[in-house]
Amino acid sequence: MTILNKLISGITAVLCVFGCSNNNQEQERKDILRWVDFHLAELSQQLDADIKNEIRGFYPHAEKTDYQSKGYINYLIKQKTGQRMDLSSHSLVTVDDIKNTDGYRQLESRARELDYQIKVDQIDIEGDEVDSHDDLDEYIDDIHHYFVVTVSGW
């Protein structure tokens, strides 16, 4: 009977590992989407002011070095800390998930009211983002990505 008990507990442990990790991933997905929803709803409140500043050349684009309008704003989906939200390739969060949040719908509605276009892109992070001769790219099996919401058309 001990062998049967060990076998049952082994099977239970294996099922728990796969079942529990799946639940954890789904919970993580829900938590991320809850934050993204809030974050995008905040962006929808400041969209008008951001566009006015961008048209005047004063919006702080990351790659911008001059004071001319680019005709678009790229909003990085950020973490609560303000850093870019990099997600694992194993993450269950998708572009469609983001588009289905209330926050994105608010932002989309506001952009369309102003007669501008809006889209969400998933950007894969190529390599380890380290400039060195000791390239780590060949050791990375989990390519991370982040999401960008672009509002454009002025």
Sequence and secondary structure as in RCSB ss.txt:
>XXXX:A:sequence
MTILNKLISGITAVLCVFGCSNNNQEQERKDILRWVDFHLAELSQQLDADIKNEIRGFYPHAEKTDYQSKGYINY
LIKQKTGQRMDLSSHSLVTVDDIKNTDGYRQLESRARELDYQIKVDQIDIEGDEVDSHDDLDEYIDDIHHYFVVT
VSGW
>XXXX:A:secstr
 HHHHHHHHHHHHHHHHHHHHHHHHHHHHHHHHHHHHHHHHHHHHHHHHHHHHHHHT S  TT  SSS  SEEEE
E B TTSSB  B TT    HHHHHTSHHHHHHHHHHHHTT EEEEEEEE  TTS  SSS  GGG  S  EEEEEE
EE  
